Amino acid sequence: MKMINKLEPTQKRIVIEWKTLIKGFFTEHLASFSSTLKKELLLQQRSDAKITFPGYWTNTCCSHPLSVEDELDVQDNIGVKRAARRKLQHELGIKPEQVPLEAFDYLTRIHYKATSDGQWGEHEIDYILFLQQDVDLDLNTNEIQNIKFVTQDQLRNFIERSKLDDIKITPWFSLITERFLYTWWNNLHNLDAFKDHISVHRML
């Protein structure tokens, strides 16, 4: 199995081809979960222009760290936090000054693999970041077609409806929700107790 640690700008289409991923290649990835101070979680619906999982509902923001100095910095996982802040601005228009790096809680990592349509897919180590901030949004419609803020009960109902209606949810968000999300959500005041920077949770 070969890991592509950080992505060069031209690498993305190569590494998400399913025929490449099934050979054992995988990438580093980050998944951000942003809640308001009222403890509502921000979800996004991915643009139909996305290569993988177009139109799917998912967590607040996802991306890959780039092969640039700021995002290669492993000290206190500051590089992945910078990548998250960059992508929050790119997709959701959140200004960096509204999301200081110290506001991000890096919890743990998961390892998952899923095909999108047989041609494209993902095989990744995901860094899970939480952010509790009230922010201003300015959506990039090339990346996101819709958003919603949900409570825990609303998310549970939304997931149940997705099993009956034509609502698509990304596989990584489904896995994280089933195994971890509600526990973290119930402990937003004490996320330090759930930080595990050693383990990589296999969810294959």
Helices and strands as residue ranges (DSSP letters): E 2-4, H 12-15, H 18-21, E 25-35, E 41-46, E 57-58, E 61-63, H 69-72, G 75-77, H 78-92, G 96-98, G 101-103, E 104-115, E 121-132, E 144-150, H 152-162, H 171-176, I 177-181, H 182-185, G 188-194, E 200-202
